[in-house]
Amino acid sequence: MSNLKIRPINTGFVTTIPKEYLFHHSVVKYVPNIPDHRIEMPVFTFLVEGGEKLLLVDTGMAWTERANTYHHPESRQPEGMAIHEQLAKIGYRPEDVDIVVFTHMHWDHVFYMDKFVNAQFIAHEREIDFAFDPIALYYKSYEHPALGITRPFEGAEFTRVRGETDIMPGVRVFETFGHSPGHMSVEVDTREGRYICAGDSVFVLQNLDPVPEMHYEITPPGRFYNIVETWNSIVKQKARAKDKSFILCTHDAGLIQRTETTPVIG
Ligand SMILES: [Zn+2]
């Protein structure tokens, strides 16, 4: 087992209505206290230190105005929270990053790519193909040129992967489709065990809980591209992780508190 360390880095806040977005309509009556108004969710990226190469999982969200205009209203990226500003606070420049692995290519996971001039960009082949040619329903998610803007990954060169693939010693990706066509999760070996950076394949840790009233082994989310793939990806990761604490979600507010006491995991 390698001794890699994971540093969750929050790049801002997107707003969402948990009752519509984080939980499937069939379970909302069984999950206590789900807000049905807009709340803020963090947008974490994950820096993997101590390995052969410096690796980042996702590059996070856009600046406030961009996020508001094209995405969820009232989303914000406070001063100092853009990925390059956050990296500077811990002594890195974007140029220091050797590899960026994208869980998927929605706008809140791919911003500021042009700052990572030395990085190899890795994404699933199915995600890359869809991101460049989505159905109109997903034009905003991928910032399609039809909106009159330049998508954050325009012109970028990607290494295309599929299946389960080793990225460097101690880090591998595996397919967790469903939130998006080619979503993948990143597994990192640490002294404590194997952590999974799950991106949006598990929105919040509550999505891992069973719903006995419905005979569900998990709590499915409300937003997805394919609910069967989404379901199976959650089941798969639940079985793969030692326990819930080994699954790191991009948008789980619980991770904000966790990083306050444990800024470096592993
Ligand atoms: Zn997201």
Residues whose N, C-alpha, C, O or C-beta is under 5 A from the ligand:
A	BS01	ZN	D108 D200
